[in-house]
Amino acid sequence: MLKGVNHKVIEVNRPDSLYFDRAVFYLRPEADDIPLHAALSETERLLAPQRRRPFVQHLVWFLLGALAMGGGCAVFLRIMG
């Protein structure tokens, strides 16, 4: 709870959201001269769902890394042996 403190607030209403009705952002005191479009685009970025890589893409990168490590070890053992 804020008492006796003046803060600039951005309130974003999301009536189409399944979980949240609105989000409230309190601007920092040093952010006095932030342009409105910059503040709104930042709030949209924070509210946007984070895109995650699919599991298959993680698996492919893991297998490529394991293959590269195995190849590197084989070359090292061939040189040293």
For each residue, the residues with C-beta under 8 A, 3 or more apart:
1:
2: 5 7 26
3:
4:
5: 2
6:
7: 2 26 27 29
8: 26 27 31 32
9: 24 25 26 27
10: 24 25 27 39 40 43
11: 22 23 24 25
12: 22 23 24 25 43 44 47
13: 21 22
14: 17 20 21 22 23 47
15: 21
16:
17: 14 20 21
18:
19:
20: 14 17 23
21: 13 14 15 17
22: 11 12 13 14
23: 11 12 14 20 43 47
24: 9 10 11 12
25: 9 10 11 12 39 43 46
26: 2 7 8 9
27: 7 8 9 10 31 34 39
28: 31
29: 7 32
30:
31: 8 27 28 34 39
32: 8 29
33:
34: 27 31 38 39
35: 38 39
36: 39 40
37: 40 41
38: 34 35 41 42
39: 10 25 27 31 34 35 36 42 43
40: 10 36 37 43 44
41: 37 38 44 45
42: 38 39 45 46
43: 10 12 23 25 39 40 46 47
44: 12 40 41 47 48
45: 41 42 48
46: 25 42 43
47: 12 14 23 43 44
48: 44 45
49:
50:
51:
52:
53: 57 58
54: 57 58
55: 58 59
56: 59 60
57: 53 54 60 61
58: 53 54 55 61 62
59: 55 56 62 63
60: 56 57 63 64
61: 57 58 64 65
62: 58 59 65 66
63: 59 60 66 67
64: 60 61 67 68
65: 61 62 68 69
66: 62 63 69 70
67: 63 64 70 71
68: 64 65 71 72
69: 65 66 72 73
70: 66 67 73 74
71: 67 68 74 75
72: 68 69 75 76
73: 69 70 76 77
74: 70 71 77 78
75: 71 72 78 79
76: 72 73 79 80
77: 73 74 80 81
78: 74 75 81
79: 75 76
80: 76 77
81: 77 78
